[in-house]
Amino acid sequence: MGLVVDTLELRDWRNFEQRDIAFSPGMTVLVGPNAVGKTNTVEALQMLTAGMSFRHPRPVQLVREGCESAKATVNLTGDGRVIDVSCIVESSRRKFRRNGKPCQSSDVPESLMSILFNPDDLAFVKRGASQRREELDAFGRQANRGFAKVLAAYQRAVEQRNRLLKDPDPNLALLDAWDASVALGGATLLLARLRLFERLRPKVSEVYAQICGGERLTCDYECSLGDDVIDMGRDSLTARFLERLAQGREDDLRRQQTLVGPHRDDLAFALDGRDARVFGSQGQQRSIVLAWKMAEVELSAEILGEQPLLLLDDVMSELDEQRRAAVVSFVQQGIQTVVTTTNLGYFPPDLLAASKVVSFGG
């Protein structure tokens, strides 16, 4: 079965003075009105499994008002193992510990990965490219510790190059050096992204067909360096990137930013060959993000050899009956799931009977 969340302890975390929650190895439903801490609980679980929060909070925002520190601890059990992961916020700094020993946020997913699905994700198809890139990169940071380092290094290189592009009289020799750094880092990141995407792509299409009665979904990675990069090695990609940077230098200087690279790439979805962003109905677009999240769960299990934690934050109210049924069917396949809701009526009685229900008061 692998590791599952057994308990979560919150001390002066967000709106909680003290809250201890025990979870089912199957489904746990957190029910209550809005603004009582259900999403704060999900955020803490994500922080302690993914090493990050979808809210991207400053450390001070995690501390209950009027307090100087906060702590969240999750107890993971399974296969004869017991692992405690804590996040401690003190002096506006966030620190992680695993079994009492300091660790980096990038180390946290090695214990248990998590996949979060919340209402903001439902706009995944229609929103800008940055959200789709972030979704892929967030999964990559959990799936491979090295991915986070490669991504951070590339982002720093692009920031430094952009800073130089804003100089009224940039040093061209220094710009050449940053071109080389950006090209090598970008090629490395692009290869990591493509490897991950190629593993997710068939799973997304397969799950979508199951949800939508065989309707054909295709997914493509749109690269700003060209459509022919899929089969290139790192050296060839680096050379291509350098070439494009040289060709676009005048435009980059005029607009004071790097206009080509993985930070400009996108993911494209098509339904029977038609752009889902333009021609897809709201239901179809929501089915795409649902299929994407389910594909992430499946790939997580392949990577770690055990199921991840699935976090569903108030999404059942946003889905129609067909898609709620697809979620229910999926989570009944032995995936530990924590779901928040204001209304238990969204869940079939047999599922609730087999779940643990935790009430959050007003």
MOVENPE-V396936 format. One record per residue. N is the residue number from 1. RES is the residue in three letters. PHI is phi in whole degrees, 0 to 359 (999 if undefined). Layout:
# MOVENPE-V396936
n=N res=RES phi=PHI
n=N res=RES phi=PHI
This chain:
# MOVENPE-V396936
n=1 res=MET phi=999
n=2 res=GLY phi=85
n=3 res=LEU phi=284
n=4 res=VAL phi=225
n=5 res=VAL phi=284
n=6 res=ASP phi=265
n=7 res=THR phi=219
n=8 res=LEU phi=230
n=9 res=GLU phi=242
n=10 res=LEU phi=241
n=11 res=ARG phi=231
n=12 res=ASP phi=53
n=13 res=TRP phi=258
n=14 res=ARG phi=52
n=15 res=ASN phi=268
n=16 res=PHE phi=265
n=17 res=GLU phi=284
n=18 res=GLN phi=203
n=19 res=ARG phi=211
n=20 res=ASP phi=243
n=21 res=ILE phi=232
n=22 res=ALA phi=258
n=23 res=PHE phi=245
n=24 res=SER phi=280
n=25 res=PRO phi=290
n=26 res=GLY phi=261
n=27 res=MET phi=251
n=28 res=THR phi=242
n=29 res=VAL phi=254
n=30 res=LEU phi=263
n=31 res=VAL phi=240
n=32 res=GLY phi=164
n=33 res=PRO phi=293
n=34 res=ASN phi=292
n=35 res=ALA phi=65
n=36 res=VAL phi=244
n=37 res=GLY phi=112
n=38 res=LYS phi=296
n=39 res=THR phi=291
n=40 res=ASN phi=299
n=41 res=THR phi=293
n=42 res=VAL phi=298
n=43 res=GLU phi=299
n=44 res=ALA phi=297
n=45 res=LEU phi=297
n=46 res=GLN phi=295
n=47 res=MET phi=301
n=48 res=LEU phi=270
n=49 res=THR phi=239
n=50 res=ALA phi=264
n=51 res=GLY phi=79
n=52 res=MET phi=204
n=53 res=SER phi=238
n=54 res=PHE phi=296
n=55 res=ARG phi=274
n=56 res=HIS phi=50
n=57 res=PRO phi=283
n=58 res=ARG phi=286
n=59 res=PRO phi=309
n=60 res=VAL phi=298
n=61 res=GLN phi=288
n=62 res=LEU phi=276
n=63 res=VAL phi=266
n=64 res=ARG phi=303
n=65 res=GLU phi=305
n=66 res=GLY phi=89
n=67 res=CYS phi=251
n=68 res=GLU phi=260
n=69 res=SER phi=210
n=70 res=ALA phi=214
n=71 res=LYS phi=212
n=72 res=ALA phi=233
n=73 res=THR phi=227
n=74 res=VAL phi=245
n=75 res=ASN phi=253
n=76 res=LEU phi=253
n=77 res=THR phi=225
n=78 res=GLY phi=148
n=79 res=ASP phi=54
n=80 res=GLY phi=78
n=81 res=ARG phi=254
n=82 res=VAL phi=226
n=83 res=ILE phi=230
n=84 res=ASP phi=252
n=85 res=VAL phi=240
n=86 res=SER phi=235
n=87 res=CYS phi=239
n=88 res=ILE phi=244
n=89 res=VAL phi=248
n=90 res=GLU phi=217
n=91 res=SER phi=51
n=92 res=SER phi=59
n=93 res=ARG phi=235
n=94 res=ARG phi=249
n=95 res=LYS phi=231
n=96 res=PHE phi=249
n=97 res=ARG phi=223
n=98 res=ARG phi=237
n=99 res=ASN phi=50
n=100 res=GLY phi=84
n=101 res=LYS phi=256
n=102 res=PRO phi=302
n=103 res=CYS phi=214
n=104 res=GLN phi=274
n=105 res=SER phi=301
n=106 res=SER phi=290
n=107 res=ASP phi=279
n=108 res=VAL phi=300
n=109 res=PRO phi=295
n=110 res=GLU phi=296
n=111 res=SER phi=277
n=112 res=LEU phi=201
n=113 res=MET phi=278
n=114 res=SER phi=223
n=115 res=ILE phi=240
n=116 res=LEU phi=255
n=117 res=PHE phi=230
n=118 res=ASN phi=229
n=119 res=PRO phi=303
n=120 res=ASP phi=299
n=121 res=ASP phi=292
n=122 res=LEU phi=293
n=123 res=ALA phi=266
n=124 res=PHE phi=310
n=125 res=VAL phi=286
n=126 res=LYS phi=273
n=127 res=ARG phi=288
n=128 res=GLY phi=290
n=129 res=ALA phi=299
n=130 res=SER phi=298
n=131 res=GLN phi=292
n=132 res=ARG phi=290
n=133 res=ARG phi=297
n=134 res=GLU phi=296
n=135 res=GLU phi=298
n=136 res=LEU phi=293
n=137 res=ASP phi=291
n=138 res=ALA phi=297
n=139 res=PHE phi=292
n=140 res=GLY phi=298
n=141 res=ARG phi=296
n=142 res=GLN phi=281
n=143 res=ALA phi=289
n=144 res=ASN phi=212
n=145 res=ARG phi=303
n=146 res=GLY phi=293
n=147 res=PHE phi=301
n=148 res=ALA phi=300
n=149 res=LYS phi=293
n=150 res=VAL phi=297
n=151 res=LEU phi=297
n=152 res=ALA phi=297
n=153 res=ALA phi=296
n=154 res=TYR phi=294
n=155 res=GLN phi=298
n=156 res=ARG phi=295
n=157 res=ALA phi=296
n=158 res=VAL phi=295
n=159 res=GLU phi=299
n=160 res=GLN phi=294
n=161 res=ARG phi=295
n=162 res=ASN phi=297
n=163 res=ARG phi=298
n=164 res=LEU phi=292
n=165 res=LEU phi=296
n=166 res=LYS phi=277
n=167 res=ASP phi=292
n=168 res=PRO phi=301
n=169 res=ASP phi=225
n=170 res=PRO phi=294
n=171 res=ASN phi=285
n=172 res=LEU phi=291
n=173 res=ALA phi=294
n=174 res=LEU phi=292
n=175 res=LEU phi=295
n=176 res=ASP phi=301
n=177 res=ALA phi=295
n=178 res=TRP phi=290
n=179 res=ASP phi=302
n=180 res=ALA phi=295
n=181 res=SER phi=293
n=182 res=VAL phi=296
n=183 res=ALA phi=295
n=184 res=LEU phi=293
n=185 res=GLY phi=296
n=186 res=GLY phi=293
n=187 res=ALA phi=296
n=188 res=THR phi=295
n=189 res=LEU phi=295
n=190 res=LEU phi=299
n=191 res=LEU phi=298
n=192 res=ALA phi=296
n=193 res=ARG phi=297
n=194 res=LEU phi=296
n=195 res=ARG phi=299
n=196 res=LEU phi=292
n=197 res=PHE phi=298
n=198 res=GLU phi=294
n=199 res=ARG phi=279
n=200 res=LEU phi=281
n=201 res=ARG phi=309
n=202 res=PRO phi=294
n=203 res=LYS phi=292
n=204 res=VAL phi=300
n=205 res=SER phi=296
n=206 res=GLU phi=293
n=207 res=VAL phi=295
n=208 res=TYR phi=300
n=209 res=ALA phi=298
n=210 res=GLN phi=292
n=211 res=ILE phi=288
n=212 res=CYS phi=247
n=213 res=GLY phi=62
n=214 res=GLY phi=92
n=215 res=GLU phi=302
n=216 res=ARG phi=269
n=217 res=LEU phi=247
n=218 res=THR phi=241
n=219 res=CYS phi=234
n=220 res=ASP phi=225
n=221 res=TYR phi=264
n=222 res=GLU phi=263
n=223 res=CYS phi=259
n=224 res=SER phi=290
n=225 res=LEU phi=271
n=226 res=GLY phi=127
n=227 res=ASP phi=281
n=228 res=ASP phi=260
n=229 res=VAL phi=276
n=230 res=ILE phi=306
n=231 res=ASP phi=262
n=232 res=MET phi=278
n=233 res=GLY phi=273
n=234 res=ARG phi=295
n=235 res=ASP phi=296
n=236 res=SER phi=293
n=237 res=LEU phi=295
n=238 res=THR phi=299
n=239 res=ALA phi=297
n=240 res=ARG phi=298
n=241 res=PHE phi=297
n=242 res=LEU phi=301
n=243 res=GLU phi=297
n=244 res=ARG phi=292
n=245 res=LEU phi=296
n=246 res=ALA phi=294
n=247 res=GLN phi=296
n=248 res=GLY phi=260
n=249 res=ARG phi=301
n=250 res=GLU phi=300
n=251 res=ASP phi=296
n=252 res=ASP phi=299
n=253 res=LEU phi=294
n=254 res=ARG phi=293
n=255 res=ARG phi=264
n=256 res=GLN phi=60
n=257 res=GLN phi=200
n=258 res=THR phi=278
n=259 res=LEU phi=262
n=260 res=VAL phi=222
n=261 res=GLY phi=138
n=262 res=PRO phi=303
n=263 res=HIS phi=286
n=264 res=ARG phi=244
n=265 res=ASP phi=280
n=266 res=ASP phi=211
n=267 res=LEU phi=248
n=268 res=ALA phi=238
n=269 res=PHE phi=237
n=270 res=ALA phi=228
n=271 res=LEU phi=250
n=272 res=ASP phi=50
n=273 res=GLY phi=85
n=274 res=ARG phi=253
n=275 res=ASP phi=304
n=276 res=ALA phi=292
n=277 res=ARG phi=292
n=278 res=VAL phi=265
n=279 res=PHE phi=256
n=280 res=GLY phi=285
n=281 res=SER phi=287
n=282 res=GLN phi=300
n=283 res=GLY phi=297
n=284 res=GLN phi=295
n=285 res=GLN phi=295
n=286 res=ARG phi=290
n=287 res=SER phi=292
n=288 res=ILE phi=295
n=289 res=VAL phi=292
n=290 res=LEU phi=297
n=291 res=ALA phi=295
n=292 res=TRP phi=297
n=293 res=LYS phi=295
n=294 res=MET phi=295
n=295 res=ALA phi=295
n=296 res=GLU phi=298
n=297 res=VAL phi=299
n=298 res=GLU phi=297
n=299 res=LEU phi=289
n=300 res=SER phi=304
n=301 res=ALA phi=297
n=302 res=GLU phi=294
n=303 res=ILE phi=290
n=304 res=LEU phi=269
n=305 res=GLY phi=80
n=306 res=GLU phi=206
n=307 res=GLN phi=292
n=308 res=PRO phi=279
n=309 res=LEU phi=271
n=310 res=LEU phi=257
n=311 res=LEU phi=247
n=312 res=LEU phi=244
n=313 res=ASP phi=260
n=314 res=ASP phi=57
n=315 res=VAL phi=263
n=316 res=MET phi=298
n=317 res=SER phi=291
n=318 res=GLU phi=266
n=319 res=LEU phi=254
n=320 res=ASP phi=281
n=321 res=GLU phi=300
n=322 res=GLN phi=298
n=323 res=ARG phi=282
n=324 res=ARG phi=297
n=325 res=ALA phi=297
n=326 res=ALA phi=294
n=327 res=VAL phi=296
n=328 res=VAL phi=301
n=329 res=SER phi=299
n=330 res=PHE phi=292
n=331 res=VAL phi=288
n=332 res=GLN phi=280
n=333 res=GLN phi=266
n=334 res=GLY phi=86
n=335 res=ILE phi=257
n=336 res=GLN phi=294
n=337 res=THR phi=228
n=338 res=VAL phi=241
n=339 res=VAL phi=232
n=340 res=THR phi=254
n=341 res=THR phi=198
n=342 res=THR phi=259
n=343 res=ASN phi=216
n=344 res=LEU phi=290
n=345 res=GLY phi=294
n=346 res=TYR phi=285
n=347 res=PHE phi=246
n=348 res=PRO phi=295
n=349 res=PRO phi=304
n=350 res=ASP phi=293
n=351 res=LEU phi=290
n=352 res=LEU phi=297
n=353 res=ALA phi=296
n=354 res=ALA phi=266
n=355 res=SER phi=252
n=356 res=LYS phi=262
n=357 res=VAL phi=251
n=358 res=VAL phi=245
n=359 res=SER phi=270
n=360 res=PHE phi=245
n=361 res=GLY phi=282
n=362 res=GLY phi=277
